[in-house]
Amino acid sequence: MYHSYVSIEHFMREHQRDLLATAQRARLARGVSRRSERRPTLFVRALAVVGKGLVIVGRRLEDRAAAAARTAAAGMYEEQHPAVGC
């Protein structure tokens, strides 16, 4: 009917080990799910690379358009104000 102190202590230690093992498994499972969530898929990474390339090309096109506009504006200025003495 009554259990000895030793048997109760043994039971409590086993129970504590079970709880610690369950907590450890839960931590490991959360760690695995976090790692898989953090790393984007290959498709997403490929889209990011393509997107960066498109941004670079777009900036170059904007620079060329701005340079062409400056050149055209300078040419129009020279047509309106010819150099004296030429």
N, C-alpha and C positions, 0 to 999 in steps of 0.2 A: 503494500500500500504506500508506504513512505519510501522515497528514494534517498539514497545517501548523497551527501554533498559531492562526492567524487563523481557519481553518475550524472548528477545535475550539471556539474561543471563541464564534464565531457560532452554532454548534450549541447550546452550553450556554446562551447568552442566549435563544435561541428556546425551548428547553426550559423555562427559568425563566419566560418570559412565559406559556407554556401552563399551567404549574402555578399561577401567580398568577391567571390568568383562571379556571381551574377552581375555585380556592379562593374567588374573588370570587362566582362563580355559586352556589357552595354556601352562602356567607354570605347572599346575597340570598334564596335559596330558604328557608333557615331563618328569616329575618326575616319573610317572607310567611306562612309556616306559623304562626309565633308570633303574629303580629297576628291571624290568623283564629281562633286558639285563644283569645286573650284576650277578644275581644269576643263576648258571648253573643248568641244568635240573638234575633230579634224576639219569638218566642214566649216565650222564657225571660224577656226583659225585661218583657213584658206580664204574665206570671205574677207577677213581682216587684212590679209596681205594684199588681196586684189584692191580693196578699198584704199589702202595706203598708196598703192601705185596710181590709182585714179586721182587721188588728191595731188600727188606730185605732178602728174601730167596736166591737171587743171591749173595749177599754179604757174607752170611754164607757159601755158596758153594765155593766161591773164597777163603775164609779163610781156609776152610777144605782142599782144593786142595793145597794151599800154605804150610800148615802144613804137609801134606803128602809128598810133594816134599822135604821139609826140612828134614823130617825123612828119606826118601829114600836116600838123599844125604849124610846124616850123616852115614847111614848104609854102603853105598858104600865106604866112607872114612875109616871106621873101617876095612872093608874087605881088603882094599889096604894097610893099615898101622896097622898091629896087634900090640897089646900092648907087650912090651918086658917083659919077665919074667913070662908069664902066662903059 
